[in-house]
Amino acid sequence: MQDDDDSADLPIWNEWEEAAGAADEEQTPAEPAVEVIHDPAPSSATGDDAADAAFAALLAALRALPGPCAPPVGEGAFDILYASAREIVVWFVSAKDGAAQREVAIPARLAREAWALIRQGAPVDEAMLRAIAAGAAGGRWLLALFAQLPGVEVREAEQAEQAEQAEQAVTLCWRGDPPRAQGKEAAS
């Protein structure tokens, strides 16, 4: 075996190295667009076993939803990629021409708080969800997620109790049994 490498002296080798280096620089894959909904208070520990069980059942129900899902407000469709105790991630496909598909990460703490509010049985409007999520985008995503659940009724503004409020375009009303965690059967 020789210590000096003669391959660097060959013109064909130099051309190949230059072409390979240029190809590496030109072919950097584009990262998909990711939207992360801001969590204004990122603590998720509740210490409430009943609330934790209800939230686990919610996550299981979200995982079981068939896709694609249509949001009740806006355009496009989304599929739930996964739902965990940390975040709920969806893949959003816009109906607008030229709009990029993207991944959207929704902090699970926001969903937990909204779910606790919805389970109380009173109508929950978009303004309430925006307040939980500290913004319009987070409020819309919470609305889109919960509107897909069995037992949640979506009311348009003309059907809502306080329809004169412009922010209250859509209201969610809980009308069914809460989602059950997998493996738990009804007692009947």
C-alpha positions as CSV (number, residue, x, y, z in Angstrom):
1,M,0.0,0.0,0.0
2,Q,1.3,3.4,-0.9
3,D,1.3,6.5,1.3
4,D,0.7,9.0,-1.5
5,D,-2.5,8.9,-3.4
6,D,-2.1,9.5,-7.1
7,S,-5.9,9.8,-7.7
8,A,-5.8,13.6,-7.0
9,D,-3.4,13.9,-10.0
10,L,-5.9,12.4,-12.4
11,P,-8.0,15.0,-14.3
12,I,-11.1,12.7,-14.3
13,W,-10.9,12.4,-10.5
14,N,-10.8,16.2,-10.1
15,E,-13.8,16.7,-12.3
16,W,-15.7,14.1,-10.4
17,E,-14.9,15.7,-7.0
18,E,-15.9,19.1,-8.3
19,A,-19.2,17.7,-9.8
20,A,-20.0,15.8,-6.6
21,G,-19.3,18.8,-4.4
22,A,-21.5,21.0,-6.6
23,A,-24.3,18.5,-6.6
24,D,-24.2,18.3,-2.8
25,E,-24.5,22.1,-2.5
26,E,-27.4,22.3,-5.0
27,Q,-29.5,19.4,-3.7
28,T,-30.3,20.4,-0.2
29,P,-33.8,19.2,0.5
30,A,-36.4,21.8,1.4
31,E,-37.8,21.4,4.9
32,P,-41.6,21.2,5.0
33,A,-43.3,24.2,6.5
34,V,-44.1,23.8,10.2
35,E,-46.5,26.0,12.1
36,V,-46.2,25.9,15.9
37,I,-49.1,27.3,17.9
38,H,-47.7,29.4,20.8
39,D,-48.4,28.1,24.3
40,P,-48.5,31.1,26.7
41,A,-48.1,29.0,29.8
42,P,-46.3,25.7,28.9
43,S,-47.0,23.7,32.1
44,S,-49.2,20.6,31.6
45,A,-49.3,18.9,35.0
46,T,-52.7,19.0,36.6
47,G,-52.6,16.6,39.4
48,D,-56.3,15.8,38.8
49,D,-56.7,12.1,38.0
50,A,-60.3,12.6,36.6
51,A,-59.1,15.4,34.3
52,D,-56.1,13.3,33.2
53,A,-58.3,10.3,32.4
54,A,-60.7,12.6,30.4
55,F,-57.7,14.1,28.5
56,A,-56.3,10.6,27.8
57,A,-59.7,9.7,26.4
58,L,-59.7,12.8,24.3
59,L,-56.3,12.0,22.8
60,A,-57.5,8.5,22.0
61,A,-60.6,9.9,20.3
62,L,-58.5,12.3,18.2
63,R,-56.2,9.5,17.2
64,A,-59.2,7.4,16.0
65,L,-60.6,10.1,13.8
66,P,-60.7,9.2,10.1
67,G,-59.1,11.8,7.8
68,P,-59.2,14.0,6.1
69,C,-61.1,16.4,8.5
70,A,-62.7,19.6,7.4
71,P,-62.5,22.6,9.7
72,P,-65.9,24.3,10.4
73,V,-64.4,27.7,9.6
74,G,-62.0,28.4,6.8
75,E,-60.8,26.2,4.0
76,G,-58.7,23.1,3.4
77,A,-58.5,19.8,5.2
78,F,-56.3,18.2,7.8
79,D,-55.2,14.8,9.0
80,I,-54.2,14.2,12.6
81,L,-50.6,12.8,12.5
82,Y,-50.4,12.1,16.2
83,A,-51.8,13.2,19.5
84,S,-49.7,12.9,22.6
85,A,-49.6,14.4,26.1
86,R,-47.1,17.0,24.7
87,E,-48.7,18.1,21.5
88,I,-51.3,17.3,18.8
89,V,-49.8,17.5,15.3
90,V,-51.8,17.8,12.1
91,W,-51.0,17.9,8.4
92,F,-52.9,20.8,6.8
93,V,-53.6,21.0,3.1
94,S,-54.9,24.3,2.0
95,A,-57.6,24.6,-0.6
96,K,-56.0,27.9,-1.9
97,D,-54.0,27.6,-5.1
98,G,-50.3,27.8,-4.5
99,A,-50.5,27.5,-0.7
100,A,-48.0,25.1,0.8
101,Q,-49.0,22.1,2.8
102,R,-47.7,22.2,6.3
103,E,-47.5,20.5,9.7
104,V,-49.2,22.3,12.6
105,A,-48.2,21.5,16.2
106,I,-50.8,22.4,18.8
107,P,-49.6,22.3,22.4
108,A,-51.6,19.6,24.3
109,R,-52.0,21.9,27.3
110,L,-54.2,24.2,25.2
111,A,-56.3,21.3,24.1
112,R,-56.6,20.0,27.8
113,E,-57.8,23.4,29.0
114,A,-60.3,23.8,26.1
115,W,-61.5,20.2,26.7
116,A,-62.2,20.9,30.4
117,L,-64.2,24.0,29.3
118,I,-66.2,22.1,26.7
119,R,-66.9,19.2,29.1
120,Q,-68.7,21.6,31.4
121,G,-71.6,21.6,28.9
122,A,-72.0,25.3,28.3
123,P,-71.6,26.6,24.7
124,V,-67.9,27.4,23.8
125,D,-67.4,30.0,21.2
126,E,-64.3,30.8,19.1
127,A,-63.5,33.9,21.3
128,M,-63.2,31.6,24.3
129,L,-60.8,29.3,22.4
130,R,-58.8,32.3,21.2
131,A,-58.4,33.4,24.8
132,I,-57.1,30.0,25.8
133,A,-54.7,29.8,22.9
134,A,-53.7,33.5,23.2
135,G,-54.4,34.1,19.6
136,A,-56.6,33.6,16.5
137,A,-54.5,30.8,14.9
138,G,-54.5,28.6,18.1
139,G,-58.2,29.3,18.7
140,R,-59.1,28.2,15.2
141,W,-57.1,25.0,15.5
142,L,-58.8,24.1,18.8
143,L,-62.1,24.8,17.1
144,A,-61.2,22.6,14.2
145,L,-60.1,19.7,16.4
146,F,-63.0,19.7,18.7
147,A,-65.6,20.1,15.9
148,Q,-64.5,16.7,14.6
149,L,-65.4,14.8,17.8
150,P,-68.6,12.7,18.2
151,G,-70.9,14.4,20.6
152,V,-69.8,17.9,19.8
153,E,-72.4,20.0,18.0
154,V,-71.2,22.9,15.8
155,R,-73.6,25.8,15.6
156,E,-73.3,28.6,13.1
157,A,-73.8,32.3,14.3
158,E,-77.4,32.4,13.5
159,Q,-78.1,29.4,15.7
160,A,-75.9,30.5,18.6
161,E,-77.4,32.0,21.7
162,Q,-75.5,35.3,21.5
163,A,-75.2,35.6,17.7
164,E,-74.9,39.4,17.8
165,Q,-71.2,39.1,18.7
166,A,-69.1,39.2,15.6
167,E,-66.3,37.0,17.1
168,Q,-68.8,34.2,17.7
169,A,-69.1,32.9,14.2
170,V,-69.1,29.3,15.4
171,T,-70.0,27.8,18.8
172,L,-69.3,24.3,20.0
173,C,-71.8,22.6,22.3
174,W,-71.2,19.3,24.1
175,R,-74.2,16.9,23.4
176,G,-72.8,13.5,24.0
177,D,-70.9,11.2,26.3
178,P,-67.2,12.1,26.7
179,P,-64.9,10.0,24.6
180,R,-63.7,6.9,26.5
181,A,-60.2,5.7,26.7
182,Q,-59.5,2.5,24.7
183,G,-60.1,-0.7,26.6
184,K,-62.9,0.8,28.8
185,E,-66.4,-0.5,28.0
186,A,-69.8,0.8,29.0
187,A,-71.2,-0.9,32.1
188,S,-74.4,-1.9,30.4
